Amino acid sequence: MRYFDRKQGRERVRICAPLDFGPLRGSVDGADRYQLWDLGAKHKPFNVAVLPSDIVELTVLPETFEPEDFITWAFKPNAWRVPRDWGKFS
């Protein structure tokens, strides 16, 4: 994904896994955002929240990912706004 990073004021490229779409908890503006897991991040935060208008280019890659490889927090079932079939992480 290539997107405009508002905090850094420049475009960035990241390989990410999709998490969810919707407003962030506690967000002031309540705007829907793509919530993604940055697979290349070496330091927290590992998640990336991007407004649809900030996405410059999105490419679907052939690689797959396993949710249990990155969901390490105390997961609550049905926590996602967009339903999915991720087994115990659905």
URFEN-V969524 format. One line per field, one symbol per residue. phi: phi as a letter, one per 40 degrees, with the letter a starting at -180 (. if undefined). burial: I if it has 24 or more other C-alpha atoms within 12 Angstrom, else O. Layout:
BEGIN
phi = ???
burial = ???
END
This chain:
BEGIN
phi = .bacccccgacbbbcbbcbaaiccdgcccgccbcbbbccbcbbccccbbbcdccccabbccccbabdccbcbcccbdgcccbcabbfcbc
burial = IOIOOOOOOOOOOIIIIIIIIIOIOOOOOOOOIIIIIIIOOOOOOOIIIIIOOIIOOOOOOOOOOOOOOOOOOOOOOOOOOOOOOOOOOO
END
